Amino acid sequence: MASSLLSKPSLNSNNISFSSSLSTPHLCPLRRSSSITFHIRPRRRNPSVQAKIREIFMPALSSTMTEGKIVSWVKSEGDVLSKGESVVVVESDKADMDVETFYDGILAAIVVGEGESAPVGAPIGLLAESEEEVAEAKAKAASSSKIAPSTPPPAASPPPAPATVPSPSPVEVSSPPVSDGPRKIVATPYAKKLAKQHKIDIGSIVGTGQFGRITPVDVETAAGIAPKSSISNVASANVASPAAPAPPPKAAAAAATAPLPSIPGSTVVPFTTMQAAVSKNMVDSLSVPTFRVGYPVMTDALDSLYAKVKPKGVTMTALLAKAAAVALAQHPVVNASCKDGKSFTYNSSINIAVAVAVNGGLITPVLQDADKLDLYLLSQKWKELVDKARAKQLQPHEYNSGTFTLSNLGMFGVDRFDAILPPGQGAIMAVGASKPTVVADGDGFFSVKSKMLVNVTADHRIIYGADLAAFLRTFAKILENPESLTL
């Protein structure tokens, strides 16, 4: 009788051995034994996985930032970095900010150099954990730089596409170019009748009539019949030179895509990161239905108060921002915002964003909780924000948290203007200059008073004319009796 024995496996650290004994009765009494040994080696990790090479990414420094520009590298390749240490200065759409490292290590390679831009989330540098991994990190950076230049060619591939389109038949060459997409067939009744008589597919004919309408002449031309009308002379001339109509489609396509001719001696200057952000916001604002309301404000009392508080460091901007905040507290709907087109939000804080012109762009530092701060503290806070804005050191929450915007061009002598509503806000106020104006009182007596015109642009989805008029009336009363602003 055959027998089979399976011994207990002998377990070693890296080997597992199995031995078996087999005997066959009808062959011979000899016992055949075999020993099978399985060697299990410990799994080795790929050195590239073990290597601690980390990527330094382009951070999103604001909610509107899509790409950043490297202003300068604080550290150089080969420098040892500590966690929390500044590595690079990045220009966002609004400010220049230091970017810190989250790990200790060695700055092995710089992927994006100074003055270059990269999208948010893209690697701008490589951080190695030890000296042994620096070479590998540099090789990785070099390979990525070789791949990067190879990516633009696909963009150049679309132009050859038109060459693959089959050339039109001689019959159709006499007709104007046809768009690639589906089109609606428009033909005169007689043209349809002729097409049916001559068994011509009317869908294959390109009309030469107004708005592409297919005329009887087009059908006759497609059927090879000389038109009787005077238009036949033009059609036959086109048929006589089949290759002649070919250039017009290319010329038309080139004219449609080619940029406008530049004026001799002009200079093309690309947008800065800030200018690109402003451009995007202005385009986005076109999707919001807005309306504008103007209101006159007598400023004699305001001018008198300003003369008293100016030596104490109070600015006119602080006075206007404070007055707007107090008025918004009484009309919260003007401080609301609509972002999805389906609902609107009553903002719990009144944050006045004030437009400031800086070198190469525009930024709106935000006076947070302007209704709760006293006039002197508000003015001090404003000066700090302006200094940081001009030094491009504003933090994101200091310029993207506004709920209402104030734009003042009165210091330039502008008497009135309209402002464009920033995305995500309900209203923006444009303030003109205060100028002496002849006014008449209720009794018909004339006098000269200082008058300022303000125009408010508002989101009509959430703010209506009556709401805005009530707010402006409250704002005007506050400025005409401004003593309450100092309390």
CORHUMO-V661888 format. One line per field, one symbol per residue. ss: DSSP state (2 for helix, 1 for strand, 0 for the rest). phi: phi as a letter, one per 30 degrees, with the letter a starting at -180 (. if undefined). A space follows every 50 residues. Layout:
ss->???
phi->???
This chain:
ss->00011100011000111111111000000011111111100000002222 00111110000000001111111000000110000111111000011111 00001111110000001110001111110022222222222222222222 20222222222222000002222000000000000010222222222000 02220000022201022222220000000022222222220002222222 22222220000000000000002222222222222000011111111102 22222222222200022222222222222202222010000000100000 01111111001111111000000022222222222222220000022200 00011111022200000000000000111111111111110000011111 1111111110000022222222222222220222220
phi->.dbbccdddcccdbbbcbbbbbbcddcaddccbbbcccccdddcddeddd dccccccddcdadcdcabcddacdccdjddcceiddcbcccddbacbdcc ccbdlcddacdcddiccaddjddcabccdbddcddddddddddddddedd ddeedddeedeedddddddeddddcddcddddbddbbdedddddddddhc dddcccdcddhiddcedddddddicdddddddddddddddbedddddeed ddddddcddddddeidbccdddeddddddddddddddcdcbbbcadbdce ddddddddcedcjdcdddddddddddddddbdddcdbbccicabcdddcc ccccdbdbdilbbbdccdhddccdedddddddddddddddchbddedcbc cdcacbbccddciddaaccdddeibcabccccddbdbdbcddcidcacbd bbcbbccbdddbccedddddddddddddddbdddddd
